[in-house]
Amino acid sequence: MSKDLTTLLTEELNDVLVEEATTSTGTESAQLLVYNDDFNTFDWVIQCFMEVCNHTFEQSEQLSLIVHYKGKAIVKTGLFEKLKPMKDALVDRGLSAVIEVTVEE
């Protein structure tokens, strides 16, 4: 039985991704970004940053202003494994949060 085109392309893509992951020599870091929205209040965002990211009130307030005026802000940097639970907690609280992973060579 022959493989269909989708299966072949998927296998080929996986081979490329695995090769890329194993040949990378740079250090990997991640950034937790929060995007602005029209429904969360400043007080709520500040509270979320304090409780989830362990920021001080002043840090949280400044970050909330950056998010509001710039449209997004990096609220935490570190290893992906440490940022993932924080991102999930922020999303569960209604914030728009993502993790960007960068490889520095």
VOTIFI-975916 format. One line per 4 residues: number of its first residue (from 1); their letters; for each residue y, x, z of N, C-alpha, C, CB. Coordinates in nm, 4 decimals. Glycine has a CB too. Example, Ala and Ser with C-alpha at 12.3 -4.5 7.8 and 13.67 -1.06 7.14 Angstrom:
% VOTIFI-975916
1> AS> -0.5690 1.3190 0.7800 -0.4500 1.2300 0.7800 -0.3300 1.3200 0.7800 -0.4473 1.1308 0.9046; -0.2250 1.2850 0.7080 -0.1060 1.3670 0.7140 0.0030 1.2900 0.7870 -0.0598 1.4084 0.5725 .
***
This chain:
% VOTIFI-975916
1> MSKD> -0.1170 0.0851 0.0000 0.0000 0.0000 0.0000 0.1242 0.0904 0.0000 -0.0007 -0.0972 0.1232; 0.2216 0.0634 -0.0863 0.3418 0.1466 -0.0933 0.4489 0.0954 0.0021 0.3963 0.1503 -0.2366; 0.5319 0.1871 0.0470 0.6396 0.1515 0.1383 0.7572 0.0955 0.0588 0.6836 0.2740 0.2225; 0.8259 -0.0014 0.1193 0.9418 -0.0568 0.0495 1.0614 0.0368 0.0663 0.9757 -0.1989 0.1028 .
5> LTTL> 1.1658 0.0125 -0.0111 1.2827 0.0988 -0.0141 1.3515 0.1069 0.1222 1.3806 0.0493 -0.1186; 1.3627 -0.0036 0.1948 1.4282 -0.0045 0.3253 1.3566 0.0869 0.4234 1.4342 -0.1463 0.3810; 1.2235 0.0822 0.4239 1.1459 0.1666 0.5138 1.1652 0.3134 0.4798 0.9977 0.1299 0.5072; 1.1634 0.3472 0.3515 1.1823 0.4855 0.3095 1.3202 0.5364 0.3476 1.1615 0.4986 0.1595 .
9> LTEE> 1.4229 0.4548 0.3246 1.5591 0.4953 0.3578 1.5763 0.5106 0.5086 1.6598 0.3937 0.3033; 1.5158 0.4207 0.5847 1.5242 0.4287 0.7305 1.4589 0.5563 0.7812 1.4583 0.3061 0.7952; 1.3411 0.5886 0.7288 1.2721 0.7107 0.7691 1.3528 0.8350 0.7315 1.1334 0.7166 0.7049; 1.4125 0.8318 0.6126 1.4939 0.9442 0.5674 1.6163 0.9621 0.6571 1.5374 0.9235 0.4215 .
13> LNDV> 1.6818 0.8521 0.6917 1.7986 0.8563 0.7793 1.7613 0.9076 0.9173 1.8623 0.7179 0.7903; 1.6495 0.8625 0.9712 1.6039 0.9103 1.1017 1.5775 1.0598 1.0991 1.4778 0.8358 1.1448; 1.5186 1.1095 0.9895 1.4939 1.2535 0.9780 1.6246 1.3317 0.9814 1.4172 1.2848 0.8488; 1.7259 1.2823 0.9127 1.8564 1.3482 0.9101 1.9186 1.3462 1.0485 1.9500 1.2804 0.8085 .
17> LVEE> 1.9133 1.2320 1.1172 1.9728 1.2209 1.2498 1.9026 1.3108 1.3502 1.9685 1.0769 1.2975; 1.7709 1.3180 1.3427 1.6957 1.4043 1.4340 1.7297 1.5502 1.4071 1.5434 1.3807 1.4195; 1.7372 1.5879 1.2798 1.7707 1.7256 1.2452 1.9110 1.7604 1.2934 1.7595 1.7474 1.0937; 2.0060 1.6691 1.2757 2.1435 1.6919 1.3194 2.1504 1.7086 1.4709 2.2337 1.5763 1.2748 .
21> ATTS> 2.0750 1.6278 1.5427 2.0769 1.6324 1.6887 2.0173 1.7618 1.7408 2.0016 1.5137 1.7464; 1.9159 1.8126 1.6743 1.8496 1.9329 1.7233 1.9207 2.0596 1.6809 1.7076 1.9367 1.6754; 2.0031 2.0554 1.5755 2.0701 2.1765 1.5299 2.2096 2.1915 1.5883 2.0779 2.1774 1.3797; 2.2600 2.0922 1.6565 2.3926 2.1002 1.7157 2.3933 2.2002 1.8304 2.4384 1.9622 1.7645 .
25> TGTE> 2.4895 2.2931 1.8260 2.4974 2.3936 1.9307 2.6170 2.3726 2.0223 2.5037 2.5307 1.8697; 2.7013 2.2762 1.9910 2.8208 2.2528 2.0707 2.7913 2.1775 2.1990 2.9222 2.1772 1.9901; 2.8921 2.1726 2.2834 2.8784 2.0956 2.4061 2.9235 1.9534 2.3793 2.9599 2.1589 2.5218; 2.8551 1.8608 2.4396 2.8815 1.7197 2.4155 2.9604 1.6621 2.5327 2.7494 1.6417 2.3945 .
29> SAQL> 3.0694 1.5950 2.5005 3.1462 1.5275 2.6039 3.1742 1.3846 2.5577 3.2788 1.6038 2.6346; 3.2059 1.3001 2.6514 3.2290 1.1605 2.6189 3.3591 1.1143 2.6831 3.1109 1.0728 2.6652; 3.4174 1.0124 2.6219 3.5411 0.9533 2.6716 3.5217 0.8035 2.6853 3.6605 0.9852 2.5777; 3.5638 0.7498 2.7974 3.5614 0.6058 2.8204 3.6987 0.5516 2.7841 3.5235 0.5711 2.9691 .
33> LVYN> 3.7025 0.4687 2.6806 3.8280 0.4103 2.6336 3.8340 0.2627 2.6673 3.8441 0.4306 2.4829; 3.9518 0.2168 2.7028 3.9760 0.0746 2.7260 4.0854 0.0304 2.6293 4.0168 0.0462 2.8759; 4.0622 -0.0825 2.5633 4.1555 -0.1375 2.4657 4.2337 -0.2538 2.5256 4.0808 -0.1828 2.3396; 4.3548 -0.2706 2.4753 4.4413 -0.3794 2.5191 4.3856 -0.5141 2.4721 4.5848 -0.3588 2.4663 .
37> DDFN> 4.4131 -0.6176 2.5483 4.3793 -0.7544 2.5087 4.4899 -0.8463 2.5568 4.2407 -0.7985 2.5666; 4.4790 -0.9729 2.5232 4.5841 -1.0693 2.5573 4.5483 -1.1594 2.6744 4.6153 -1.1542 2.4380; 4.4383 -1.1340 2.7438 4.3985 -1.2273 2.8480 4.3773 -1.1664 2.9860 4.2755 -1.2941 2.8068; 4.3625 -1.0364 2.9998 4.3481 -0.9752 3.1322 4.4849 -0.9389 3.1881 4.2577 -0.8499 3.1253 .
41> TFDW> 4.5067 -0.9677 3.3158 4.6344 -0.9366 3.3794 4.6385 -0.7904 3.4224 4.6583 -1.0285 3.5003; 4.7600 -0.7409 3.4441 4.7758 -0.6042 3.4933 4.7035 -0.5877 3.6260 4.9250 -0.5684 3.5086; 4.7178 -0.6842 3.7146 4.6532 -0.6749 3.8460 4.5022 -0.6619 3.8340 4.6876 -0.7968 3.9304; 4.4433 -0.7390 3.7432 4.2982 -0.7354 3.7258 4.2529 -0.6009 3.6678 4.2527 -0.8505 3.6346 .
45> VIQC> 4.3251 -0.5527 3.5683 4.2894 -0.4249 3.5063 4.3026 -0.3119 3.6087 4.3790 -0.3969 3.3823; 4.4095 -0.3130 3.6860 4.4293 -0.2119 3.7894 4.3145 -0.2164 3.8905 4.5649 -0.2329 3.8607; 4.2789 -0.3358 3.9342 4.1686 -0.3512 4.0295 4.0379 -0.2978 3.9711 4.1522 -0.4990 4.0693; 4.0122 -0.3283 3.8446 3.8897 -0.2807 3.7788 3.8863 -0.1282 3.7726 3.8787 -0.3393 3.6368 .
49> FMEV> 3.9975 -0.0655 3.7361 4.0021 0.0806 3.7287 3.9794 0.1431 3.8661 4.1368 0.1272 3.6711; 4.0346 0.0818 3.9694 4.0172 0.1352 4.1045 3.8724 0.1221 4.1499 4.1100 0.0631 4.2031; 3.8121 0.0061 4.1284 3.6764 -0.0191 4.1776 3.5688 0.0486 4.0935 3.6505 -0.1674 4.1819; 3.5852 0.0477 3.9627 3.4806 0.0993 3.8743 3.4954 0.2495 3.8496 3.4831 0.0248 3.7415 .
53> CNHT> 3.6181 0.2941 3.8241 3.6408 0.4341 3.7880 3.6830 0.5206 3.9061 3.7453 0.4423 3.6806; 3.7002 0.4587 4.0225 3.7424 0.5301 4.1431 3.8784 0.5985 4.1284 3.6386 0.6330 4.1798; 3.9681 0.5362 4.0514 4.1038 0.5878 4.0382 4.1890 0.5370 4.1543 4.1658 0.5462 3.9022; 4.2957 0.6101 4.1815 4.3916 0.5631 4.2809 4.4712 0.4467 4.2220 4.4866 0.6784 4.3260 .
57> FEQS> 4.5461 0.3794 4.3090 4.6298 0.2702 4.2607 4.7291 0.3205 4.1565 4.7042 0.2039 4.3773; 4.7912 0.4359 4.1831 4.8913 0.4910 4.0919 4.8303 0.5262 3.9559 4.9560 0.6151 4.1537; 4.7134 0.5897 3.9568 4.6448 0.6228 3.8316 4.6114 0.4958 3.7541 4.5162 0.7038 3.8595; 4.5595 0.3973 3.8247 4.5189 0.2726 3.7614 4.6384 0.1997 3.7019 4.4477 0.1830 3.8618 .
61> EQLS> 4.7500 0.1995 3.7749 4.8702 0.1340 3.7261 4.9224 0.2034 3.6000 4.9781 0.1327 3.8351; 4.9261 0.3357 3.6019 4.9720 0.4105 3.4853 4.8811 0.3883 3.3650 4.9797 0.5589 3.5177; 4.7500 0.3903 3.3876 4.6559 0.3663 3.2782 4.6709 0.2266 3.2211 4.5133 0.3874 3.3256; 4.6938 0.1274 3.3063 4.7106 -0.0094 3.2570 4.8352 -0.0210 3.1692 4.7193 -0.1079 3.3747 .
65> LIVH> 4.9408 0.0521 3.2042 5.0620 0.0521 3.1221 5.0386 0.1223 2.9879 5.1772 0.1202 3.1975; 4.9644 0.2325 2.9904 4.9313 0.3018 2.8655 4.8488 0.2113 2.7756 4.8550 0.4327 2.8939; 4.7484 0.1448 2.8332 4.6651 0.0523 2.7555 4.7535 -0.0557 2.6934 4.5545 -0.0121 2.8449; 4.8448 -0.1093 2.7717 4.9295 -0.2188 2.7251 5.0223 -0.1745 2.6117 5.0117 -0.2742 2.8410 .
69> YKGK> 5.0898 -0.0620 2.6291 5.1903 -0.0209 2.5319 5.1355 0.0590 2.4142 5.2942 0.0593 2.6002; 5.0285 0.1327 2.4349 4.9702 0.2129 2.3263 4.8519 0.1439 2.2581 4.9256 0.3475 2.3803; 4.7978 0.0405 2.3223 4.6845 -0.0312 2.2636 4.5494 0.0149 2.3137 4.6880 -0.0176 2.1164; 4.5444 0.1356 2.3692 4.4198 0.1882 2.4262 4.4533 0.3088 2.5111 4.3169 0.2257 2.3148 .
73> AIVK> 4.3583 0.3469 2.5958 4.3748 0.4666 2.6776 4.2386 0.5223 2.7147 4.4571 0.4359 2.8045; 4.2321 0.6538 2.7272 4.1126 0.7194 2.7805 4.1232 0.7097 2.9318 4.0997 0.8706 2.7318; 4.0310 0.6366 2.9927 4.0394 0.6160 3.1371 3.9483 0.7092 3.2163 4.0054 0.4733 3.1700; 3.8538 0.7731 3.1479 3.7624 0.8655 3.2167 3.6969 0.9531 3.1112 3.6540 0.7881 3.3014 .
77> TGLF> 3.6685 1.0776 3.1461 3.5922 1.1671 3.0591 3.4763 1.2247 3.1383 3.6820 1.2807 3.0016; 3.3730 1.2647 3.0674 3.2568 1.3227 3.1340 3.1330 1.3081 3.0499 3.2349 1.2587 3.2690; 3.0192 1.3152 3.1148 2.8911 1.2999 3.0467 2.8647 1.1525 3.0160 2.7768 1.3584 3.1323; 2.8008 1.1276 2.9034 2.7708 0.9919 2.8616 2.6944 0.9155 2.9693 2.6913 0.9936 2.7326 .
81> EKLK> 2.5983 0.9837 3.0320 2.5136 0.9187 3.1323 2.5949 0.8683 3.2518 2.4059 1.0156 3.1804; 2.7029 0.9382 3.2850 2.7874 0.8948 3.3969 2.8841 0.7843 3.3545 2.8659 1.0138 3.4533; 2.9268 0.7881 3.2297 3.0254 0.6902 3.1820 2.9631 0.5567 3.1433 3.1001 0.7463 3.0637; 2.8368 0.5569 3.1046 2.7708 0.4338 3.0582 2.7741 0.3227 3.1622 2.6268 0.4631 3.0207 .
85> PMKD> 2.7369 0.3470 3.2884 2.7436 0.2389 3.3873 2.8868 0.1899 3.4112 2.6833 0.2856 3.5188; 2.9827 0.2808 3.4020 3.1228 0.2407 3.4184 3.1672 0.1503 3.3044 3.2135 0.3641 3.4258; 3.1294 0.1898 3.1824 3.1640 0.1078 3.0661 3.1027 -0.0302 3.0790 3.1171 0.1747 2.9359; 2.9757 -0.0353 3.1167 2.9076 -0.1635 3.1326 2.9756 -0.2502 3.2389 2.7607 -0.1411 3.1694 .
89> ALVD> 3.0173 -0.1878 3.3489 3.0842 -0.2626 3.4561 3.2190 -0.3167 3.4094 3.1033 -0.1735 3.5799; 3.2933 -0.2370 3.3340 3.4228 -0.2834 3.2831 3.4051 -0.3979 3.1841 3.4987 -0.1678 3.2164; 3.3056 -0.3858 3.0980 3.2781 -0.4930 3.0016 3.2337 -0.6200 3.0736 3.1702 -0.4487 2.9004; 3.1502 -0.6051 3.1762 3.1066 -0.7207 3.2546 3.2245 -0.7914 3.3209 3.0056 -0.6775 3.3606 .
93> RGLS> 3.3312 -0.7165 3.3484 3.4502 -0.7741 3.4115 3.5499 -0.8279 3.3077 3.5185 -0.6690 3.4996; 3.5140 -0.8201 3.1801 3.5971 -0.8793 3.0763 3.6902 -0.7840 3.0041 3.6765 -0.9857 3.1347; 3.6825 -0.6539 3.0325 3.7671 -0.5577 2.9634 3.6984 -0.5105 2.8357 3.7997 -0.4379 3.0551; 3.7788 -0.4671 2.7401 3.7261 -0.4130 2.6150 3.7129 -0.2625 2.6302 3.8178 -0.4493 2.4936 .
97> AVIE> 3.5926 -0.2155 2.6560 3.5697 -0.0737 2.6808 3.4592 -0.0216 2.5901 3.5340 -0.0493 2.8285; 3.4776 0.1030 2.5457 3.3774 0.1709 2.4629 3.3683 0.3160 2.5068 3.4128 0.1612 2.3109; 3.2608 0.3814 2.4659 3.2445 0.5247 2.4910 3.2433 0.5956 2.3566 3.1134 0.5548 2.5722; 3.3258 0.6985 2.3452 3.3242 0.7845 2.2267 3.2641 0.9173 2.2672 3.4678 0.8035 2.1663 .
101> VTVE> 3.1664 0.9629 2.1911 3.1017 1.0904 2.2183 3.1502 1.1911 2.1155 2.9464 1.0772 2.2153; 3.1923 1.3076 2.1614 3.2381 1.4127 2.0719 3.1566 1.5377 2.0983 3.3895 1.4403 2.0901; 3.1361 1.6160 1.9942 3.0655 1.7425 2.0063 3.1661 1.8524 1.9767 2.9415 1.7499 1.9098; 3.1859 1.9396 2.0739 3.2790 2.0507 2.0589 3.1990 2.1757 2.0313 3.3683 2.0681 2.1849 .
105> E> 3.2344 2.2441 1.9236 3.1588 2.3635 1.8853 3.2283 2.4889 1.9266 3.1350 2.3662 1.7378 .
***
